[in-house]
Amino acid sequence: MPDAAVHVWQLSLAGSPAAIEAAATVLSREEREQAARFVFERDRTAYVLAHGLLREVLSRYAGRAAGELEFHRSPAGKPALVSASADDRSPGLSFNLSHSGGRALLAVSDGREIGVDIEKVRHDLPALEIAVRYFFRSEYAAIAEAPPHGRHEVFFRYWTAKEAVLKGPGLGLGFPLEDFEIRFETGLVCATVASMNESRLAGDWFVRAIPQEPGWAAAIAARGSAWTLETPPYPPPPSRP
């Protein structure tokens, strides 16, 4: 894949018993143990399908069987592929996974740090109360100024953008949401990031909203602005692009 391209795969986590069983067969022992810890079957199924599909897609990039892929985690907890041999195609490959409400997004790039997030828009959340407490002042103002019928959609545009930025370097929600600002352009499609703590979060992240049907919000964040967003159709091609 070109260095300037970021691929985002849009995946469904609804599968037949056969599909669920096939996904489970490629998981590691640790992944199967993690799946077994979920109390509700729907959560176990979502986890199995999400991680099985992640392995299937990444195997096409790495040139290795899905069940042979190994992962390690950074000190911050972000997973990365472990190289298997000198001719392995996975070194430098970066990826990030997000799933919500039966859908998943898998972002893949050649080395560029990336983070992705997808959320089902929930109208039962106190959007303004959350934003005034945890968001940057300008972000709260944009949400408060939105028409009441569209306020939650705007809130989740900012929420997914902030989540994607935090997931990029593997910071997680332990990094204060009010310590960086999402600066959307008109239309809430593209945004730059202003960091108040550049020792932990660089200010060169760029965010793009990923088109979804009404009721959903999704965003991809990557270092720098010289990259293109591509959404390949699923299933993946037989070999690495």
MARBA-3410 file (N, C-alpha, C, O; in Angstrom, 1 decimal):
241
0.8,-1.2,0.0,0.0,0.0,0.0,0.9,1.2,0.0,2.0,1.2,0.6 ~ 0.5,2.3,-0.7,1.3,3.5,-0.7,1.5,4.1,0.7,0.6,4.0,1.6 ~ 2.7,4.7,0.9,2.9,5.3,2.3,1.9,6.3,2.7,1.7,6.5,3.8 ~ 1.4,7.1,1.7,0.5,8.2,2.0,-1.0,7.7,2.1,-1.8,8.6,2.3 ~ -1.2,6.4,2.0,-2.6,5.9,2.1,-2.9,5.3,3.4,-2.0,4.7,4.0
-4.1,5.6,3.9,-4.6,5.0,5.1,-5.9,4.2,4.7,-6.8,4.8,4.2 ~ -5.8,2.9,4.9,-7.0,2.1,4.6,-7.9,1.9,5.8,-7.4,1.7,6.9 ~ -9.2,2.1,5.6,-10.2,1.8,6.7,-11.2,0.8,6.2,-11.9,1.0,5.2 ~ -11.2,-0.4,6.8,-12.1,-1.5,6.5,-13.3,-1.4,7.4,-13.2,-1.3,8.6 ~ -14.5,-1.4,6.7,-15.7,-1.3,7.5,-16.3,-2.7,7.5,-16.6,-3.3,6.5
-16.5,-3.3,8.7,-16.8,-4.7,8.9,-18.1,-4.8,9.7,-18.4,-4.0,10.6 ~ -18.8,-5.8,9.4,-20.0,-6.2,10.1,-19.7,-7.3,11.2,-19.0,-8.2,10.8 ~ -20.2,-7.1,12.4,-20.0,-8.1,13.4,-21.2,-9.0,13.6,-21.4,-9.6,14.7 ~ -22.0,-9.1,12.5,-23.2,-10.1,12.5,-22.7,-11.2,11.7,-22.5,-11.1,10.5 ~ -22.7,-12.4,12.3,-22.2,-13.6,11.5,-23.0,-14.8,11.8,-23.6,-14.9,12.9
-23.0,-15.8,10.9,-23.6,-17.1,11.1,-22.8,-17.9,12.1,-21.7,-17.5,12.4 ~ -23.4,-18.9,12.7,-22.6,-19.8,13.6,-21.3,-20.3,13.0,-20.3,-20.4,13.6 ~ -21.4,-20.6,11.7,-20.2,-21.1,10.9,-19.1,-20.0,10.9,-18.0,-20.2,11.0 ~ -19.6,-18.7,10.6,-18.6,-17.6,10.5,-18.0,-17.3,11.9,-16.8,-17.1,12.0 ~ -18.8,-17.4,12.9,-18.2,-17.2,14.3,-17.2,-18.3,14.6,-16.2,-18.0,15.2
-17.5,-19.6,14.3,-16.6,-20.7,14.5,-15.3,-20.5,13.7,-14.3,-20.8,14.3 ~ -15.5,-20.1,12.5,-14.3,-19.9,11.7,-13.4,-18.8,12.2,-12.2,-18.9,12.2 ~ -14.0,-17.7,12.7,-13.2,-16.6,13.3,-12.5,-17.1,14.6,-11.4,-16.7,14.8 ~ -13.2,-17.9,15.4,-12.6,-18.4,16.6,-11.4,-19.2,16.4,-10.5,-19.3,17.2 ~ -11.4,-20.0,15.3,-10.3,-20.9,15.0,-8.9,-20.2,14.8,-7.9,-20.8,15.0
-8.9,-18.9,14.4,-7.7,-18.2,14.1,-7.2,-17.4,15.3,-6.1,-16.8,15.3 ~ -8.0,-17.3,16.4,-7.6,-16.6,17.6,-6.5,-17.3,18.4,-6.4,-18.5,18.3 ~ -5.8,-16.5,19.1,-4.8,-17.0,20.0,-5.4,-17.6,21.3,-6.6,-17.3,21.5 ~ -4.7,-18.3,22.0,-5.2,-18.8,23.3,-5.6,-17.6,24.2,-6.7,-17.6,24.8 ~ -4.8,-16.6,24.2,-5.1,-15.4,25.1,-6.4,-14.7,24.6,-7.2,-14.3,25.4
-6.6,-14.6,23.3,-7.8,-14.0,22.7,-9.1,-14.9,23.1,-10.1,-14.3,23.4 ~ -8.9,-16.2,23.0,-10.1,-17.0,23.3,-10.4,-16.9,24.8,-11.6,-16.9,25.2 ~ -9.4,-16.8,25.6,-9.6,-16.6,27.1,-10.3,-15.3,27.3,-11.2,-15.2,28.2 ~ -9.9,-14.2,26.6,-10.5,-12.9,26.8,-12.0,-13.0,26.3,-12.8,-12.4,27.0 ~ -12.3,-13.7,25.2,-13.6,-13.8,24.8,-14.5,-14.5,25.8,-15.7,-14.1,26.0
-13.9,-15.5,26.5,-14.7,-16.3,27.4,-15.1,-15.5,28.7,-16.0,-15.8,29.4 ~ -14.4,-14.4,28.9,-14.6,-13.5,30.1,-15.9,-12.7,30.0,-16.4,-12.2,31.0 ~ -16.3,-12.5,28.8,-17.5,-11.7,28.6,-18.8,-12.4,29.1,-18.9,-13.6,28.9 ~ -19.6,-11.6,29.8,-20.8,-12.2,30.5,-21.9,-12.5,29.4,-22.5,-13.6,29.5 ~ -22.1,-11.6,28.5,-23.1,-11.7,27.5,-22.6,-12.3,26.2,-21.5,-11.9,25.7
-23.4,-13.1,25.6,-23.1,-13.8,24.4,-22.8,-12.8,23.3,-21.9,-13.0,22.4 ~ -23.6,-11.7,23.2,-23.5,-10.8,22.1,-22.1,-10.1,22.2,-21.5,-9.8,21.2 ~ -21.6,-9.9,23.4,-20.3,-9.3,23.6,-19.2,-10.3,23.2,-18.2,-9.9,22.6 ~ -19.4,-11.6,23.5,-18.4,-12.6,23.2,-18.3,-12.7,21.6,-17.3,-12.8,21.0 ~ -19.5,-12.7,21.0,-19.6,-12.9,19.6,-18.9,-11.7,18.9,-18.2,-11.9,17.9
-19.2,-10.5,19.4,-18.6,-9.3,18.8,-17.1,-9.3,18.9,-16.4,-9.0,17.9 ~ -16.6,-9.7,20.0,-15.1,-9.8,20.2,-14.5,-10.8,19.3,-13.5,-10.5,18.6 ~ -15.1,-12.0,19.2,-14.6,-13.1,18.3,-14.6,-12.7,16.9,-13.5,-12.8,16.2 ~ -15.7,-12.1,16.4,-15.7,-11.7,15.0,-14.8,-10.5,14.7,-14.1,-10.5,13.7 ~ -14.7,-9.5,15.6,-13.9,-8.4,15.4,-12.4,-8.8,15.3,-11.7,-8.4,14.4
-12.0,-9.7,16.2,-10.6,-10.0,16.2,-10.2,-11.1,15.2,-9.1,-11.2,14.7 ~ -11.2,-11.9,14.8,-11.0,-12.8,13.7,-10.9,-12.1,12.4,-10.0,-12.4,11.6 ~ -11.8,-11.1,12.2,-11.7,-10.3,10.9,-10.4,-9.5,10.9,-9.8,-9.3,9.8 ~ -10.0,-8.9,12.1,-8.8,-8.2,12.1,-7.6,-9.1,11.6,-6.8,-8.7,10.8 ~ -7.5,-10.3,12.1,-6.5,-11.2,11.7,-6.6,-11.6,10.2,-5.6,-11.6,9.5
-7.8,-11.8,9.7,-8.0,-12.1,8.3,-7.5,-10.9,7.4,-6.7,-11.2,6.5 ~ -7.8,-9.7,7.8,-7.4,-8.6,6.9,-5.9,-8.4,7.0,-5.2,-8.2,6.0 ~ -5.4,-8.4,8.3,-3.9,-8.1,8.4,-3.1,-9.2,7.8,-2.0,-9.0,7.4 ~ -3.6,-10.4,7.7,-2.9,-11.5,7.1,-2.6,-11.2,5.6,-1.6,-11.6,5.1 ~ -3.5,-10.5,5.0,-3.3,-10.1,3.5,-2.2,-9.1,3.4,-1.5,-9.2,2.4
-2.0,-8.3,4.3,-0.9,-7.3,4.3,0.4,-7.9,4.6,1.4,-7.6,4.0 ~ 0.4,-8.8,5.7,1.6,-9.3,6.2,2.1,-10.5,5.4,3.3,-10.9,5.5 ~ 1.2,-11.1,4.6,1.6,-12.3,3.8,1.8,-13.5,4.7,2.6,-14.4,4.4 ~ 1.0,-13.6,5.8,1.1,-14.8,6.7,-0.4,-15.2,7.0,-1.3,-14.5,6.9 ~ -0.5,-16.5,7.4,-1.8,-17.0,7.8,-2.3,-16.3,9.0,-1.6,-15.9,9.9
-3.7,-16.1,9.0,-4.3,-15.3,10.1,-4.0,-15.9,11.4,-3.8,-15.1,12.4 ~ -4.0,-17.2,11.6,-3.7,-17.8,12.9,-2.3,-17.8,13.3,-2.0,-18.1,14.5 ~ -1.4,-17.4,12.4,0.0,-17.3,12.7,0.5,-15.9,13.2,1.6,-15.8,13.7 ~ -0.4,-15.0,13.1,0.0,-13.6,13.5,0.2,-13.5,15.0,-0.6,-14.1,15.8 ~ 1.2,-12.8,15.4,1.4,-12.6,16.9,1.5,-11.1,17.1,1.9,-10.3,16.3
1.0,-10.7,18.3,1.0,-9.3,18.7,1.7,-9.1,20.0,1.8,-9.9,20.8 ~ 2.2,-7.9,20.1,2.7,-7.4,21.4,2.1,-6.0,21.6,1.7,-5.4,20.7 ~ 2.2,-5.7,22.9,1.6,-4.4,23.3,2.7,-3.4,23.7,3.6,-3.8,24.4 ~ 2.5,-2.1,23.4,3.4,-1.1,23.8,3.2,-0.9,25.3,2.2,-1.3,25.9 ~ 4.1,-0.1,26.0,3.8,0.2,27.4,2.5,0.9,27.6,1.9,0.8,28.7
2.0,1.6,26.6,0.7,2.2,26.7,-0.5,1.3,26.4,-1.6,1.7,26.6 ~ -0.2,0.1,26.0,-1.2,-0.9,25.7,-1.7,-1.1,24.3,-2.6,-1.8,24.0 ~ -1.0,-0.3,23.3,-1.5,-0.4,21.9,-0.8,-1.6,21.3,0.4,-1.8,21.4 ~ -1.6,-2.5,20.6,-1.0,-3.7,20.0,-0.3,-3.4,18.7,-0.6,-2.4,18.0 ~ 0.7,-4.2,18.4,1.4,-4.2,17.1,1.8,-5.6,16.7,1.9,-6.5,17.6
2.0,-5.8,15.4,2.4,-7.1,14.9,3.9,-7.4,15.3,4.7,-6.6,15.3 ~ 4.1,-8.7,15.6,5.5,-9.2,15.8,5.9,-9.8,14.5,5.2,-10.6,13.9 ~ 7.1,-9.4,14.1,7.7,-9.9,12.8,8.1,-11.4,13.0,8.5,-11.8,14.1 ~ 7.8,-12.2,12.0,8.1,-13.7,12.1,9.4,-14.0,11.5,10.0,-15.0,11.9 ~ 9.9,-13.3,10.5,11.1,-13.6,9.8,11.6,-12.4,9.0,11.0,-11.4,9.0
12.8,-12.6,8.4,13.4,-11.5,7.7,12.6,-11.1,6.5,12.6,-9.9,6.1 ~ 11.9,-12.0,5.8,11.1,-11.7,4.7,9.6,-11.3,5.0,8.8,-11.2,4.1 ~ 9.3,-11.2,6.3,8.0,-10.8,6.7,7.6,-9.4,6.2,8.5,-8.5,6.3 ~ 6.4,-9.3,5.8,6.0,-8.0,5.2,5.3,-7.1,6.2,4.9,-6.0,5.9 ~ 5.3,-7.5,7.5,4.6,-6.7,8.5,5.4,-5.6,9.2,4.7,-4.7,9.8
6.7,-5.7,9.2,7.4,-4.6,9.9,7.0,-3.2,9.4,6.9,-3.0,8.2 ~ 6.7,-2.3,10.3,6.2,-1.0,9.9,4.8,-0.9,9.7,4.2,0.2,9.6 ~ 4.1,-2.0,9.6,2.6,-2.0,9.5,2.0,-1.5,10.8,2.2,-2.1,11.8 ~ 1.1,-0.5,10.7,0.4,-0.1,11.9,-1.1,-0.2,11.6,-1.6,-0.2,10.5 ~ -1.9,-0.4,12.7,-3.3,-0.7,12.6,-4.0,-0.3,13.9,-3.3,-0.1,14.9
-5.3,-0.1,13.8,-6.1,0.2,14.9,-7.5,-0.3,14.7,-8.0,-0.2,13.6 ~ -8.2,-0.8,15.7,-9.5,-1.4,15.6,-10.4,-0.7,16.6,-10.1,-0.4,17.7 ~ -11.7,-0.5,16.1,-12.7,0.0,16.9,-14.0,-0.7,16.6,-14.3,-1.0,15.4 ~ -14.9,-1.1,17.6,-16.2,-1.6,17.3,-17.2,-1.2,18.2,-16.9,-0.9,19.4 ~ -18.4,-1.1,17.7,-19.6,-0.6,18.5,-20.9,-1.0,17.8,-21.0,-0.9,16.6
-21.8,-1.5,18.6,-23.2,-1.8,18.1,-23.2,-2.7,16.9,-24.0,-2.5,16.0 ~ -22.3,-3.7,16.8,-22.4,-4.6,15.7,-21.6,-4.2,14.5,-21.7,-4.9,13.5 ~ -20.8,-3.1,14.6,-20.0,-2.7,13.5,-18.6,-2.5,14.0,-18.3,-2.3,15.2 ~ -17.6,-2.7,13.0,-16.2,-2.5,13.4,-15.5,-1.7,12.2,-15.9,-1.8,11.1 ~ -14.5,-0.9,12.6,-13.6,-0.3,11.7,-12.2,-0.7,12.0,-11.8,-0.8,13.2
-11.5,-1.1,11.0,-10.1,-1.5,11.1,-9.3,-0.5,10.2,-9.4,-0.6,9.0 ~ -8.4,0.3,10.8,-7.5,1.2,10.0,-6.1,0.5,9.9,-5.6,0.0,10.9 ~ -5.5,0.6,8.7,-4.2,0.1,8.4,-3.4,1.1,7.6,-3.9,1.7,6.7 ~ -2.1,1.2,8.0,-1.2,2.0,7.3,0.2,1.5,7.3,0.5,0.6,8.2 ~ 1.1,1.9,6.4,2.5,1.5,6.4,3.3,2.4,7.3,4.0,3.3,6.8
3.2,2.2,8.6,4.1,2.9,9.5,3.6,4.1,10.1,4.0,4.5,11.3 ~ 2.7,4.8,9.5,2.1,6.1,10.0,1.2,5.8,11.3,0.4,4.9,11.2 ~ 1.4,6.5,12.4,0.6,6.3,13.5,-0.9,6.6,13.2,-1.1,7.7,12.6 ~ -1.8,5.8,13.6,-3.2,6.0,13.3,-4.1,5.5,14.5,-3.7,4.7,15.3 ~ -5.2,6.1,14.6,-6.2,5.7,15.5,-7.6,5.9,14.9,-7.8,6.8,14.0
-8.5,5.0,15.2,-9.9,5.0,14.6,-10.9,4.8,15.7,-10.7,4.1,16.7 ~ -12.1,5.4,15.5,-13.2,5.2,16.4,-14.5,5.2,15.7,-14.7,6.0,14.8 ~ -15.4,4.3,16.1,-16.8,4.4,15.6,-17.7,4.3,16.8,-17.5,3.5,17.7 ~ -18.8,5.0,16.7,-19.8,5.0,17.8,-21.2,5.1,17.3,-21.5,5.8,16.3 ~ -22.1,4.4,17.9,-23.5,4.6,17.6,-24.0,5.8,18.4,-23.8,5.9,19.6
-24.7,6.7,17.7,-25.1,7.9,18.3,-26.2,7.6,19.4,-27.2,7.0,19.1 ~ -25.9,8.0,20.6,-26.9,7.8,21.7,-27.5,9.1,22.1,-26.8,10.0,22.5 ~ -28.8,9.1,22.1,-29.5,10.3,22.4,-29.9,10.4,23.9,-30.4,11.4,24.4 ~ -29.5,9.3,24.7,-29.8,9.3,26.1,-28.7,9.9,26.9,-28.8,10.0,28.1 ~ -27.6,10.2,26.3,-26.4,10.8,27.0,-26.6,12.3,27.2,-27.1,13.0,26.4
-26.2,12.8,28.4,-26.2,14.2,28.6,-25.1,14.9,27.9,-24.1,15.2,28.6 ~ -25.2,15.2,26.6,-24.1,15.6,25.8,-23.5,16.9,26.4,-22.3,17.0,26.5 ~ -24.3,17.9,26.7,-23.8,19.2,27.1,-23.1,19.0,28.5,-22.0,19.7,28.7 ~ -23.6,18.2,29.4,-23.0,18.0,30.7,-21.6,17.4,30.6,-20.7,17.7,31.2 ~ -21.5,16.4,29.7,-20.2,15.7,29.4,-19.2,16.7,28.8,-18.1,16.8,29.2
-19.7,17.4,27.8,-18.8,18.3,27.0,-18.3,19.5,27.9,-17.2,19.8,27.8 ~ -19.2,20.1,28.7,-18.7,21.2,29.6,-17.7,20.7,30.6,-16.9,21.5,31.1 ~ -17.8,19.5,31.0,-16.9,19.0,32.0,-15.5,18.5,31.4,-14.5,18.6,32.0 ~ -15.6,17.8,30.3,-14.4,17.1,29.8,-13.8,17.7,28.4,-12.7,17.4,28.1 ~ -14.6,18.5,27.7,-14.2,18.9,26.4,-13.5,20.3,26.5,-13.7,21.0,27.5
-12.8,20.6,25.4,-12.2,22.0,25.3,-13.4,23.0,25.1,-14.4,22.6,24.6 ~ -13.1,24.2,25.5,-14.2,25.2,25.5,-14.8,25.4,24.1,-16.1,25.5,24.0 ~ -14.0,25.5,23.1,-14.5,25.7,21.8,-15.4,24.5,21.3,-16.3,24.7,20.5 ~ -15.0,23.3,21.7,-15.8,22.1,21.3,-17.1,22.1,22.0,-18.2,21.9,21.4 ~ -17.1,22.5,23.3,-18.4,22.6,24.0,-19.3,23.7,23.3,-20.5,23.5,23.1
-18.7,24.8,22.9,-19.5,25.8,22.3,-20.1,25.4,21.0,-21.3,25.7,20.7 ~ -19.4,24.6,20.2,-19.9,24.1,18.9,-21.1,23.1,19.1,-22.0,23.1,18.4 ~ -21.0,22.3,20.2,-22.1,21.4,20.5,-23.3,22.2,21.0,-24.4,21.9,20.7 ~ -23.0,23.1,21.9,-24.1,23.9,22.5,-24.9,24.7,21.5,-26.1,24.9,21.6 ~ -24.2,25.2,20.4,-24.8,26.0,19.4,-25.5,25.2,18.3,-26.2,25.8,17.5
-25.3,23.9,18.3,-26.0,23.0,17.3,-27.5,23.0,17.6,-27.9,23.1,18.8 ~ -28.3,22.9,16.6,-29.8,22.7,16.8,-30.1,21.6,17.8,-29.4,20.5,17.7 ~ -31.0,21.7,18.6,-31.3,20.6,19.6,-31.5,19.2,19.0,-31.0,18.2,19.6 ~ -32.1,19.2,17.8,-32.3,17.9,17.2,-31.1,17.2,16.6,-31.0,16.0,16.4 ~ -30.0,18.1,16.4,-28.8,17.5,15.9,-27.6,17.6,16.9,-26.5,17.3,16.5
-27.9,18.0,18.1,-26.8,18.2,19.1,-26.0,16.9,19.4,-24.8,17.0,19.5 ~ -26.7,15.8,19.5,-26.0,14.5,19.8,-25.1,14.1,18.6,-24.0,13.5,18.8 ~ -25.5,14.3,17.4,-24.7,14.0,16.3,-23.4,14.8,16.3,-22.3,14.3,16.0 ~ -23.5,16.1,16.6,-22.3,17.0,16.7,-21.4,16.5,17.8,-20.2,16.4,17.7 ~ -22.1,16.2,19.0,-21.3,15.7,20.1,-20.5,14.5,19.7,-19.3,14.4,20.1
-21.1,13.5,19.0,-20.4,12.3,18.7,-19.3,12.5,17.6,-18.4,11.7,17.5 ~ -19.5,13.5,16.7,-18.4,13.9,15.8,-17.2,14.3,16.6,-16.1,13.8,16.3 ~ -17.3,15.1,17.6,-16.2,15.5,18.4,-15.7,14.3,19.3,-14.5,14.1,19.4 ~ -16.6,13.5,19.8,-16.2,12.4,20.6,-15.3,11.4,19.9,-14.3,11.0,20.3 ~ -15.8,11.0,18.7,-15.0,10.0,17.9,-13.7,10.6,17.4,-12.7,9.9,17.3
-13.7,11.9,17.1,-12.4,12.5,16.7,-11.4,12.5,17.9,-10.3,12.2,17.7 ~ -11.9,12.8,19.1,-11.0,12.8,20.2,-10.5,11.4,20.6,-9.4,11.2,20.9 ~ -11.4,10.4,20.5,-11.1,9.0,20.8,-10.0,8.6,19.8,-9.1,7.9,20.2 ~ -10.2,8.9,18.5,-9.3,8.5,17.5,-7.9,9.0,17.7,-6.9,8.4,17.6 ~ -7.9,10.3,18.1,-6.6,11.0,18.4,-5.9,10.3,19.6,-4.7,10.0,19.5
-6.6,10.0,20.6,-6.0,9.3,21.8,-5.6,7.9,21.5,-4.5,7.5,22.0 ~ -6.3,7.2,20.6,-5.9,5.8,20.3,-4.7,5.8,19.4,-4.0,4.8,19.4 ~ -4.4,6.9,18.6,-3.3,6.9,17.7,-2.0,6.6,18.4,-1.3,5.6,18.0 ~ -1.6,7.3,19.4,-0.3,7.0,20.2,-0.6,6.1,21.3,0.4,5.8,22.1 ~ -1.8,5.6,21.5,-2.1,4.6,22.6,-2.2,5.3,24.0,-1.9,4.7,25.0
-2.7,6.5,24.0,-2.8,7.2,25.3,-4.0,6.8,26.1,-3.9,6.6,27.3 ~ -5.2,6.5,25.4,-6.4,6.2,26.2,-7.0,7.3,26.9,-6.5,8.5,26.8 ~ -8.1,7.0,27.6,-8.8,8.1,28.3,-8.1,8.6,29.5,-8.7,9.5,30.2 ~ -7.0,8.0,29.9,-6.2,8.6,31.0,-5.6,9.9,30.7,-5.2,10.7,31.6 ~ -5.5,10.3,29.4,-5.1,11.6,29.0,-6.3,12.6,29.0,-7.3,12.2,28.4
-6.2,13.7,29.7,-7.3,14.6,29.8,-7.9,15.1,28.4,-7.1,15.6,27.6 ~ -9.2,14.9,28.2,-9.8,15.3,27.0,-9.7,16.8,26.8,-9.7,17.3,25.7 ~ -9.6,17.5,27.9,-9.6,19.0,27.8,-8.2,19.5,27.5,-8.0,20.7,27.4 ~ -7.2,18.6,27.4,-5.8,19.0,27.1,-5.5,19.1,25.6,-4.4,19.4,25.3 ~ -6.5,18.8,24.8,-6.3,19.0,23.3,-7.6,19.4,22.7,-8.6,19.0,23.1
-7.5,20.2,21.6,-8.6,20.8,21.0,-8.8,20.2,19.6,-7.8,20.2,18.8 ~ -10.0,19.8,19.2,-10.3,19.4,17.9,-10.8,20.6,17.1,-11.8,21.2,17.5 ~ -10.2,21.0,16.1,-10.5,22.2,15.3,-11.1,21.8,14.0,-10.4,21.7,13.0 ~ -12.4,21.5,13.9,-13.0,21.1,12.7,-13.2,22.3,11.7,-13.4,23.4,12.1 ~ -13.0,21.9,10.4,-13.3,22.9,9.4,-14.8,22.9,9.2,-15.5,22.1,9.8
-15.3,23.8,8.4,-16.8,23.9,8.2,-17.3,22.6,7.6,-16.7,22.0,6.7 ~ -18.3,22.1,8.2,-18.9,20.8,7.7,-18.5,19.6,8.6,-19.0,18.5,8.4 ~ -17.6,19.8,9.6,-17.3,18.8,10.5,-16.7,17.5,9.9,-17.0,16.4,10.3 ~ -15.9,17.7,8.8,-15.4,16.6,8.1,-13.9,16.4,8.4,-13.4,15.3,8.6 ~ -13.1,17.5,8.3,-11.7,17.5,8.5,-11.3,18.4,9.7,-12.0,19.4,10.0
-10.3,18.0,10.5,-9.9,18.8,11.6,-8.4,18.7,11.9,-7.8,17.6,11.6 ~ -7.9,19.7,12.4,-6.5,19.7,13.0,-6.6,19.6,14.5,-7.7,19.7,15.1 ~ -5.5,19.4,15.1,-5.5,19.2,16.6,-4.5,20.1,17.2,-3.4,20.3,16.7 ~ -4.9,20.8,18.3,-4.1,21.7,19.0,-3.9,21.0,20.4,-4.8,20.8,21.2 ~ -2.6,20.7,20.7,-2.3,20.0,22.0,-1.8,21.0,23.0,-0.9,21.9,22.7
-2.3,20.9,24.2,-1.8,21.7,25.3,-0.7,21.0,26.1,-0.2,21.5,27.1 ~ -0.4,19.8,25.7,0.6,19.0,26.4,1.4,18.2,25.3,1.3,17.0,25.2 ~ 2.3,18.9,24.6,3.0,18.3,23.4,4.0,17.3,23.9,4.6,16.6,23.0 ~ 4.4,17.3,25.1,5.3,16.3,25.6,4.7,14.9,25.6,5.5,13.9,25.5 ~ 3.4,14.8,25.6,2.7,13.5,25.5,1.9,13.3,24.3,1.7,12.2,23.8
1.4,14.4,23.7,0.5,14.3,22.5,1.0,15.4,21.5,0.8,16.6,21.8 ~ 1.6,15.0,20.4,2.0,16.0,19.4,0.8,16.7,18.8,-0.3,16.2,18.8 ~ 1.1,17.9,18.3,0.1,18.7,17.7,-0.1,18.5,16.2,-0.8,19.3,15.5 ~ 0.6,17.5,15.6,0.6,17.3,14.1,-0.4,16.2,13.7,-0.3,15.7,12.6 ~ -1.4,15.9,14.5,-2.4,14.9,14.1,-3.5,15.6,13.3,-3.8,16.8,13.4
-4.0,14.8,12.3,-5.0,15.3,11.4,-6.2,14.3,11.4,-5.9,13.1,11.4 ~ -7.4,14.8,11.5,-8.6,14.0,11.7,-9.5,14.1,10.4,-9.7,15.2,9.9 ~ -10.0,13.0,10.0,-11.1,13.0,9.0,-12.3,12.2,9.5,-12.1,11.1,10.0 ~ -13.5,12.7,9.3,-14.7,11.9,9.6,-14.8,10.9,8.5,-14.6,11.2,7.4 ~ -15.3,9.7,8.9,-15.5,8.6,8.0,-17.0,8.5,7.7,-17.8,8.4,8.7
-17.4,8.7,6.5,-18.9,8.8,6.2,-19.6,7.5,6.7,-19.2,6.4,6.5 ~ -20.7,7.8,7.4,-21.6,6.7,7.9,-23.0,7.1,7.7,-23.3,8.3,7.4 ~ -23.9,6.1,7.8,-25.3,6.5,7.7,-25.8,7.2,8.9,-25.1,7.2,9.9 ~ -27.0,7.9,8.9,-27.4,8.6,10.0,-27.5,7.7,11.3,-27.9,6.5,11.2 ~ -27.2,8.3,12.4,-27.2,7.5,13.6,-25.9,6.9,14.0,-25.7,6.3,15.1
-24.8,7.2,13.2,-23.5,6.7,13.5,-22.5,7.8,13.3,-22.7,8.7,12.5 ~ -21.4,7.7,14.0,-20.3,8.7,13.8,-19.0,7.9,13.8,-18.8,6.9,14.6 ~ -18.0,8.3,13.0,-16.7,7.6,13.0,-15.6,8.6,12.5,-15.9,9.5,11.8 ~ -14.4,8.3,13.0,-13.3,9.2,12.6,-12.0,8.5,12.6,-11.8,7.5,13.3 ~ -11.1,8.9,11.8,-9.7,8.4,11.7,-8.8,9.5,11.9,-8.9,10.6,11.4
-7.7,9.3,12.7,-6.7,10.3,13.0,-5.4,9.7,12.6,-5.1,8.5,12.9 ~ -4.5,10.5,12.0,-3.2,10.1,11.6,-2.2,11.2,11.7,-2.6,12.4,11.7 ~ -0.9,10.9,11.9,0.1,11.9,12.0,0.3,12.6,10.7,0.3,12.0,9.6 ~ 0.3,14.0,10.7,0.5,14.7,9.5,-0.8,14.9,8.7,-1.8,14.2,9.0 ~ -0.7,15.7,7.6,-1.9,15.9,6.8,-1.7,15.3,5.4,-2.7,15.3,4.6
-0.5,14.9,5.0,-0.2,14.4,3.7,-0.6,12.9,3.5,0.3,12.1,3.3 ~ -1.9,12.6,3.7,-2.3,11.2,3.6,-3.7,11.2,3.0,-4.5,12.1,3.2 ~ -4.0,10.1,2.4,-5.3,9.9,1.8,-6.1,8.8,2.5,-5.5,7.8,2.9 ~ -7.4,8.9,2.5,-8.2,7.9,3.2,-8.8,7.1,2.1,-9.5,7.6,1.1 ~ -8.6,5.8,2.2,-9.2,4.8,1.3,-10.1,3.8,2.1,-9.6,3.4,3.1
-11.2,3.4,1.5,-12.1,2.5,2.2,-12.3,1.3,1.3,-13.3,1.2,0.5 ~ -11.4,0.3,1.3,-11.5,-0.8,0.4,-12.8,-1.6,0.7,-13.2,-1.7,1.8 ~ -13.3,-2.3,-0.3,-14.5,-3.1,-0.1,-14.1,-4.4,0.6,-13.0,-5.0,0.4 ~ -15.0,-4.9,1.5,-14.8,-6.2,2.1,-15.5,-7.3,1.4,-16.6,-7.0,0.9 ~ -15.0,-8.5,1.2,-13.7,-9.0,1.7,-12.5,-8.5,1.0,-12.5,-7.9,-0.1
-11.3,-8.6,1.7,-10.1,-8.1,1.2,-9.6,-8.8,-0.1,-10.0,-9.9,-0.3 ~ -8.8,-8.1,-0.8,-8.2,-8.8,-2.0,-7.3,-9.9,-1.6,-6.9,-10.0,-0.4 ~ -6.9,-10.8,-2.5,-6.1,-12.0,-2.2,-4.7,-11.7,-1.8,-4.0,-12.6,-1.3 ~ -4.2,-10.5,-2.1,-2.8,-10.2,-1.7,-2.7,-8.7,-1.4,-3.7,-7.9,-1.6 ~ -1.6,-8.4,-0.8,-1.4,-7.0,-0.3,-1.4,-6.0,-1.5,-0.8,-6.3,-2.5
-2.1,-4.9,-1.3,-2.1,-3.9,-2.4,-0.8,-3.2,-2.7,-0.6,-2.4,-3.5
END
